[in-house]
């Protein structure tokens, strides 16, 4: 249950400098946000799937640390990304 190639490519083209810019922090956070939405939906549908809940928490933690890094390095880009992704902070 991973993201489709089309979804991943559209996220990379939207947030990256080019289609091969997968290491950009903005791209990584956007991909993690899409994955979090997908895992949240799955966890709501299957509440006893503890491995999905654990992976959801791991992805949330990884996104949080990337957002902290981005906030330290480039505050304006951080605020723009939070607004664009609809994250509340």
MOCOR-V308219 format. One line per field, one symbol per residue. ss: DSSP state (a for helix, b for strand, c for the rest). phi: phi as a letter, one per 30 degrees, with the letter a starting at -180 (. if undefined). burial: 1 if it has 24 or more other ideal C-beta (glycine too) atoms within 12 Angstrom, else 0. Layout:
# MOCOR-V308219
ss: ???
phi: ???
burial: ???
This chain:
# MOCOR-V308219
ss: ccccaaaaaaaaaaacccccccccaaaaaaaaaaaaaaaaaaaaaccccaaaaaaaaaaaaaaaaaaaaaaaacaaaaaaaaaaacccc
phi: .cddddddddddddccdbdcdddddddddddddddddddddddddbdcdddddddddddddddddddddddddbdddddddedddidca
burial: 00000001001100100000000111111111111111100010000000010001001100100110010000000100100010100
